[in-house]
Amino acid sequence: MESPIVRRGFGLKELVKGDLEADYRSRLVEAVRQRSHIMKAGDLTIRLAKEFGFCYGVERAVDYAYETRKQFPHRGIFLTNELIHNPRVNNKLRNMGIRFLHGGGQGDKQVQELVPEDVVIIAAFGTPVVEMDLLRQKGCVLVDATCGSVIQVWKRVEQYAREGFTAVVHGNSRHEETRATVSRATQYPEGRYVVVWDKAEAELVCRAVREGCDPAEFMRHFAQKTSPRFDPARDLVRVGVANQTTMLSSESLEIAEMLKVAMARRYGEAQLDDHFRSFDTICSATQDRQDAILELVKSGLDLVIIIGGFNSSNTNHLCEIASQFTAAYHIDDAESILSATSIRHKPAGKVDPVISEGWLPDRPLTIGVTAGASTPNRVIGDAIERLLRCRSLTLDQVQLNAS
């Protein structure tokens, strides 16, 4: 029997509302928001970005996970992967008895080991078509928490495949969302894709379009980033651009323009519609947070703190934007603020976190704060409180001095 799929929750939103507020709400963040996103405390001025933290898709995914636990208190519940890229949220779910199909945790299962009594939650990033087919054959309940913005990208990639266009996807080929997205192309016999990480990789594709290329050399560079049996001479004649929804919007637009120009040069402006498609598939929440951090850093800051999982694509891009204007510290939780002199953070463009000394100068400071779309307000509030303690300020003192 094929698994039933739940796509609209279980109607238990009011029953889990209290738990969600207790786990993720922050009165401090709400207070700062109400004070025009500005708080003054001692010699610190804290400016909160106008858009930050949980987006609708993340809220929906977390809500579905809590509803699923409430609906099935005694069943085994498994996530296809991290629900979202935030360590506190995923640890909380594990503490609720929700385990993982992927990842090395005690009690985790492989898809092949599932039984009809199990419940599986599809993470917000979605899951590849092959895995979804395997899950549907298991007969267990499937709760689909895939973000709506991700599904819109899938529809675009599927349209490209149906019309004979190769999907050029701006994204991280190892990211769960991108892997799920490109699998939508290969559902179709003529479906093709190539994933480009940045403008440098996009230029390699553009050069192959304009001038042709050595197929072996092309495939050496794009190993693990193309559909099976990819042939650049055949598969780069007609291309459609899409993006992982959390990429840097400005770069995605530049890559699309690069490919458009390359196609026009190869085939002529008059034939462009026969060879090129492009649709901006950056989600609105990602765009809003990128616009907000840009506005914040341009207002004049001494430094900015960006809060979110180190593996969170959208958070990494917020750090990338901020670092062009001021000192930017991407932390994954409040505990990363080790002291008034030390901070554990991931620099823009780097893979691993580092510890920096002397990050908080002993003088009046204006500090910006933002967070990725997978970061709960409570994590943001905890980070602000920890920042204030670096100046020996209590929360009561902060509230008295807030303006």
N, C-alpha and C positions, 0 to 999 in steps of 0.2 A: 504494500500500500504506500502511495506517495505521501510525503509529509505535508500536513496542513501548514500554510504560511500566514502568520499574523502580521499585518502591516499597519494597523491602527491602534496598537496597544490593547489593553483589556478593560478599559473604562474605569481604571482604579486610580486615576490621577489625584483625586481628593484624598484617597486613603494613604497615598505615599507622600503627599505634600509636606506633612510635618517632618518626616524623615529627611526629605531632600533639603528643607530649610535648615534643619539642625546640622546637617553634614556640610552644606555648601554656602549658606547665607553669611554675610558679614554686615553687622550694623555699622561698623566703622566705615566700610566702603560706601554704604548707603548715605552716611552722614557727609562724607567728602563729596559725593555726587550732588547732594542737595545744596552744598556750599559752592556751587559753580565749579566743581571739580578742583577746588583749591583748599588746602589746609595749611595753616601756619602754626608752627610749634617750636618754641625756642628760637634758635637761629636757622631753622629749616623752613623752607616753603616747599610744600609737596603739591605738584600739579598732576592730576590724574587725566589721562587721555579721554577724549569725549566718547570714544568707542573702545571697548576692551572686554576681555573675558568671554564667558560662555556665549555662543551664538545659538540660534534657534535649533539648528541641526544637532548640536551637542546636547542641549537641554532635552530635546526629544529622545535622543539615544539613552541618556542617563535615566530619564523618566521610564522608558520602556524596560530598562534593566531592573529598576526597583519594582515596577508593576509585575514583571515576570516572577521575581522572587516572591512577591505577595500572592500571586495567582497559584504558584506551585511550590508551597513551603517545604514539601518533602521530596521533591524530585531532584535528580541531578541536572544542574543547569550549566551550560558551557558557552563561552564566547569563542567565536572563530579566531579572534586575535584581540589585542588591546581594544577595548571599546572606543576609547579616544586616546590621544597621546598626552596623558597626564598621569604621573605616577601615583598621586594621592587617590584619584578616582579609581584607578585600576586596583590599587591595594585595598581600598574600601570594598569593592565588589568581591575580591577574593575573601575578605573577612566575612562577607555575607554568605559565603559558601558557593559563589559563582566561580567556576574554574575555567580553564582555558584549553582549547584544542591544540593550540600551538604555544610553545614556550616551555621552559623546563621547571615546572612546579610540581610538587608532590600531589598525586591524585589526578593530574592532567590526563586526558584521553586523546587518542588518535581518532580521526573520523571513522576509520574502519571498526573501531571498538564501540561505537554508539549503538544503543538499543532503543526501541520505540518509546520506552518510558522516559528517555532523556529529553531535555529541552535545549535548543541551541539558539543563541542570539547572534545574528549577523551584525558585526561591528559597523560603526558609522562610515568606515571607508568602503564598505561592501566586501565582496569576496569574488574570486575568479569564477567564471562560468563552470569550469570542470568541477571545482569543489562544491559549488551550489548544486550541481546535478547529483553528486555523490550524497550530499546531505538530504536531498529530496527523496532519494531512494531508501533512506534509513527508516522512514516512517515516524520519526520523532517530530515534536512540534518545533517549527522554526519561527522565530520572532525577528522580523526584518527591521533593523534600526539604521539601514543605509540612509545617509544624508540625501535629501532631495536634490541638492546642487550636484552631487556626484552622479545621480541618476540622469540628470540633464546632459552631462558630458557623455555618459554611456549612449544615450539616444543619438547624440551627434556623431559619435564614432561609428555606431551601427549604420547610420545613414550614409556615411562615407563609404563603408564596406559594401553596402548594397549598390551604390552608384559607381563602384570601381575606383574609388579614391583611396590612396594609402594615408592612414592617419599618422601625422607627425605630431607626437605628443610631447609638449614641454613639461618635463617632470623628472622625478627620481625613479629610475627603473626598478629600484628595490623597495619602493614605498608601496604599502598595501593598496592604496587607492589606485596608483598607476597600474599595478599588476592586475587589479580587477578591471580597470578601464580597457587595457589593451586586449584582454581576453574577449571583450565584446566584438572586436574586429574579427578575430579568428573563428567566430561562430559561422562565418560565411565562407564558402569555398574560395572566393577571390579576395578575402579580407587580408589586408597587410597593415603593418605598423612599423614605425621606428621611433624610439624615444631619444630626445635630446635634452641634456641636462642644462646647458647654458648656450650663450651666443657663439662661443667657440665651436661647440659641436654642431650648432645650427649652420655655421658657416661651412663646415665640412659637407653637410647635406646640400647646401646651396651650390658649392663648387661642383659637386657631382651632377647637379641639375644643369648648371651652365656649361660645363666642360666635359662631362663624363668622368669616369674614375676607374681605377683598377679594382674590380669587385673583391678580390682577396684582401687588398689593403683596407677597403671600406669595411669589410666584415670583421677584420681584426680589431678595428677601433670600436665597432658597434656590436661586438660579441655580447650576447645576452640582452641586447637592446632592440632586437628586431624580431619580426614574425619568422616562423620556420621557412627555410628555403628562400630567404629574401634575396632578390636580385635588383641591385640599384638601377641597372639599365632599364629594366621592365617596371619596377615598382615606384620609381620617382618621376614618372611621366605625368601622373595626376596625383596631387596631394591635397589633403585637408588638414588644417591646423586645429589642435585642441590642447588643453592644458590640464594638468593636475590642479584642482581648484584652489590649492593653497600656495601656488607659486607667486613670485614677485610679478605683479601685474604689468609694470612698465617693461620688464624684460620679455614677458610673453608677447606683448604688443610689438616690441622691436623684432622678435623672432618671426612673427607672422609677416611683418613688413619685409624682412630680409628674404623670406621665401617667395613672397609675391613679386619682388623685384627680380629675383633669380628666374622665376617662371616667365615673367614678361620678357626678359632678355633672351631666353631660350626660344620661346614660342611666339613672341610678339604680343603687344597689348590687345590686339583684336581677338586673339585666341585665348586670352587669359581665363575666361570663364570656363573653358573646356579643360583647364589644367589646374585650377587653384580654387580652394574654398577656405574660408576662415571665419570663425565665430569665437568671440571672447567668452571663455567658459570659466573665468575666475569668479568665484561665488561673491555675492554682494557683501557678506560679512567679512570676508578676507579683504576686499577692497576698502570697506569702511574702516577697518582697523589700520590698514596701511595709510589711508588718507589721514586718519587721526594722529598717528605717530609722527607723520611728516609735519602736520600743523603744530604739534607739541614741540618737537625739537627746533623748529624754526622760531618759536616764541622766546628762545634764549634760556638754556639750561646749563647747569654745571655738570650734570651727569643724568643718565636715565637708567632705570631698572626695568627690565623686560622679564616677565614671569611666565614660565610655561615649560613643558617637558623638553628635555634636550633633543628628543627625536621628533619634536613637533615642527613640521615644515613651516606653518604660518608664523609660529613664534620666532623661528630662526630668521625669517625674512623681515620681521619687525626689528630685530636686532641689526640686521644688515642695513636697513634704512637709517636707523638711529645713529649707527656708528659713523656715518658719513658726516655727522654734524657735531657730535659730542662724545664723551666717554660713555660707552654703553655696556651694561652688565646683564647678560642673560642668565638668570638663575632658575632652577627648577622648583624650588620651594623656599620657604622662609629660612630653613636651616642652612641654606647656602650662604646667608649673611653670617659669617663665622664670628665676626667682632667688628669694632669700629675701625680696625686696621686691616682685616683680612676678609676676602670674599671668594667663594668658589663659583666660578661662572664659565660659560662657554663663549669665547670670543667669536665675533662674526666671521663666518667662513671656515671655522675650525671644526674638527670632528670631536675632539675630547675637551672636557672642562679643565680649567687651570685654577690655581689659587693666586690671586693678586694681592699685594700689600699696598697700604697707603691709598686705598681707593676712596676714602671718605675724608677729604681735607677738613682740618679744624678751623673753619671759618664759616660765615654765613653762606648757605647754599640753597639753590633752587634745584629741586630734584624732580624729574619726570618719572611717572610710573605708568606702565601699561602691561597688558597680558594677552597671550594668545587665546584663540577661540575655544581651547579646551581647558582653560584655567578657571576654576571656581572662584567666586568672590571671596570665600573664606580664606583661600590660599593668598589672595592679594592682600586681604586685611591683615593676615598674620605677618606677611612680609613688611607691611607698613609699620606695624607695631614693633617688629624686630629692629627696623631701621631707627625708629624713635628711641628705643632702648640704647642704641649706640650713642645717643646724646643724653642718656640717663633721664629720659622723660617717661612719665607714666601716662597711661591712656587718659586718666582723669585730667592731668595737666594739659594734655593735647586738646581735649574737648573744651576746656576752659579758655584755651588760647586760640581755638579755631575761629576763622573769620569767613 
